[in-house]
């Protein structure tokens, strides 16, 4: 008869392995997308095209981010644009990343 604790340990090890494989795959895709984004940015720069998808970001959202109020910035962005929570969070985090604003 198999001890339940041994079976639980084996299951936990298998689950951990699956999670590691999935995380590795996601990390590779993120790295690939980051490289593609950098290439597109370089092409735009070389072509003399000024592309800033967030140029219309409301000033009060930027100010909230600079004060370290990320959640408030997300709320303000949602109010200003009417987008959903995920889209607002993604937009605010993109601004943080591009502008190196830390909360």
C-alpha positions in Angstrom: 0.0 0.0 0.0 1.3 3.5 -0.9 1.8 5.9 1.8 -0.5 9.0 1.2 2.3 11.4 2.1 4.6 9.9 -0.5 1.8 10.1 -3.1 1.1 13.7 -2.2 4.8 14.5 -2.5 5.0 12.9 -6.0 1.9 14.9 -7.1 3.4 18.1 -5.7 6.6 17.5 -7.5 4.8 16.8 -10.8 2.7 19.9 -10.4 5.8 22.0 -9.6 7.6 20.6 -12.7 4.6 21.5 -14.9 4.4 25.0 -13.5 8.2 25.5 -14.2 7.8 24.3 -17.8 4.9 26.7 -18.3 6.7 29.6 -16.7 9.7 29.0 -18.9 7.5 29.0 -22.0 5.8 32.3 -20.9 9.2 33.9 -20.2 10.5 32.9 -23.6 7.4 34.5 -25.3 7.8 37.7 -23.2 11.5 38.0 -24.2 10.6 37.4 -27.8 7.9 40.1 -27.7 10.3 42.5 -25.9 12.9 42.0 -28.7 10.2 42.6 -31.4 9.1 45.8 -29.6 12.6 47.1 -29.5 13.1 46.4 -33.2 9.9 48.2 -34.1 10.9 51.1 -31.9 14.2 51.3 -33.7 12.6 51.1 -37.1 10.2 54.0 -36.1 13.1 56.0 -34.9 15.1 55.4 -38.0 12.1 56.4 -40.2 11.7 59.6 -38.2 8.3 58.6 -37.0 7.3 59.8 -33.5 4.9 57.2 -32.1 3.7 57.5 -28.6 0.5 55.6 -27.9 0.3 57.2 -24.5 0.8 60.8 -25.5 -2.8 61.5 -24.6 -2.5 60.1 -21.1 -4.2 62.4 -18.7 -1.8 64.5 -16.6 -3.5 63.6 -13.4 -2.8 59.9 -14.1 0.9 60.6 -14.5 0.9 62.7 -11.4 -0.7 59.9 -9.4 2.0 57.6 -10.6 4.8 60.0 -9.7 3.3 60.1 -6.2 3.5 56.4 -6.0 -0.3 55.9 -6.2 -0.6 53.2 -8.8 -4.1 52.1 -7.8 -5.3 55.7 -7.9 -3.7 56.1 -11.3 -5.6 53.1 -12.6 -8.9 54.4 -11.2 -8.3 57.8 -12.7 -7.4 56.3 -16.1 -10.6 54.2 -16.0 -12.7 57.3 -15.2 -11.0 59.3 -18.0 -11.2 56.7 -20.7 -14.1 54.4 -19.7 -12.0 51.2 -20.2 -12.1 48.1 -18.1 -9.9 47.3 -15.1 -7.4 45.1 -17.0 -7.0 47.5 -19.8 -6.5 50.4 -17.4 -4.0 48.4 -15.3 -2.1 47.4 -18.5 -2.0 51.0 -19.8 -0.8 52.4 -16.4 1.9 49.7 -16.1 3.1 50.4 -19.7 3.5 54.1 -18.8 5.4 53.1 -15.7 7.7 50.9 -17.8 8.3 53.4 -20.6 8.7 56.4 -18.3 10.5 54.4 -15.6 8.1 55.7 -13.0 8.3 53.5 -9.9 5.6 53.1 -7.3 
